[in-house]
Structure formats: C-alpha cells, structure tokens
Amino acid sequence: MVSEKKLAKASGHKRVSPAAPRDAERVTGFQIGGIGPFGLKQPLPVLLDETTAQHDEIVINAGARGTMIRIATVDLLRLTGARIVDIRVE
C-alpha cells in the first residue's frame, strides 16, 4: 500500500491520487494491469519504496495484463533512474 501523502511529498506535489484507468492507459500506452516502468510513451519518474528496494529481486508488470518479469532491484534502479523513497503506508 502506498501512502498518498508520502508519495505527494516525495514527488514534490501538494496532493496525488490514482489516475483514472483511461488516463493511465492514454499516458503510458499500456492497459491497466500491465503498466510497468519500461517502454512508456513518455518517460515518467519512478519511485521505489525503501522497504521494497531492500529485496535482491522484485516482480513488476511487463507491458501486458498478466505478464510479469522478475528483475534484480539494482537493474531496475539503474535502467529507470528510480529514486528510493519512503512511501509505504505504516
């Protein structure tokens, strides 16, 4: 679970909320359920929770609904330029 308050602060916004499915699909070029950090129509900032970043590998969406990839966390960070932040609901 992601804290909207913490995510807003980490991303430099006053408030954040989940995108409507139609907007998310339009911006990313992927269907809901398959949106990952790679191959987006336009690059978007990637934030990774600090607790998740402690794992050697993570599983993320891979561009199609129901398609997942396992990736080394260090590779995800390197390839996306992700920032590690505290955004987890406590």
C-alpha positions in Angstrom: 0.0 0.0 0.0 1.2 3.4 -0.9 0.6 6.5 1.2 -0.7 9.3 -1.0 0.6 11.8 1.5 4.1 10.4 1.4 4.0 10.0 -2.3 2.9 13.6 -2.8 5.8 14.8 -0.6 8.4 12.5 -2.3 7.2 13.6 -5.8 7.1 17.3 -5.0 3.4 17.7 -5.3 0.8 19.1 -2.9 -1.5 16.2 -3.4 -1.6 13.0 -5.5 -4.3 10.5 -6.3 -4.5 7.4 -8.6 -5.0 8.2 -12.2 -8.3 7.2 -13.8 -7.8 3.9 -15.8 -8.5 5.7 -19.1 -5.9 8.4 -18.3 -3.3 5.9 -17.2 -3.7 3.9 -20.4 -3.5 7.0 -22.6 -0.4 8.4 -20.9 1.5 5.1 -20.7 0.3 3.3 -23.8 -0.4 0.1 -21.7 -3.6 -1.5 -20.4 -4.4 -1.3 -16.7 -2.9 -4.4 -15.1 0.2 -4.3 -17.4 1.7 -0.9 -16.7 5.4 -1.2 -15.7 8.3 1.3 -15.8 9.7 0.3 -19.2 8.5 1.2 -22.7 6.2 4.0 -21.8 5.1 6.5 -24.4 6.8 9.2 -22.4 9.3 8.6 -19.6 7.8 9.0 -16.1 9.6 9.3 -12.8 9.9 6.0 -11.0 9.8 5.9 -7.2 10.6 2.7 -5.3 9.7 2.3 -1.7 12.7 1.8 0.5 11.4 -1.4 2.0 10.8 -2.9 -1.5 14.3 -1.7 -2.5 15.8 -4.0 0.2 14.9 -7.1 -1.8 17.5 -8.5 -4.2 14.8 -9.0 -6.9 11.3 -7.8 -7.5 8.5 -8.7 -9.8 6.9 -6.0 -11.9 4.4 -5.7 -14.7 5.8 -6.2 -18.1 3.6 -4.3 -20.5 0.6 -6.7 -20.9 -2.1 -7.7 -18.5 -0.9 -10.8 -16.6 2.7 -10.6 -17.9 5.3 -10.1 -15.2 9.1 -10.1 -15.1 11.5 -10.7 -12.3 14.3 -8.2 -12.2 17.2 -7.5 -10.0 16.4 -4.4 -7.9 19.8 -2.8 -8.8 19.0 -3.3 -12.5 15.6 -1.7 -12.1 17.2 1.3 -10.3 19.9 1.6 -13.0 17.6 1.3 -16.0 14.8 3.6 -14.8 16.7 6.1 -12.7 14.3 5.2 -9.9 14.6 7.1 -6.6 14.3 5.1 -3.3 11.8 6.9 -1.0 9.6 6.2 2.0 6.1 5.9 0.5 4.7 2.8 2.3 1.6 3.1 4.5 2.5 2.4 8.0 
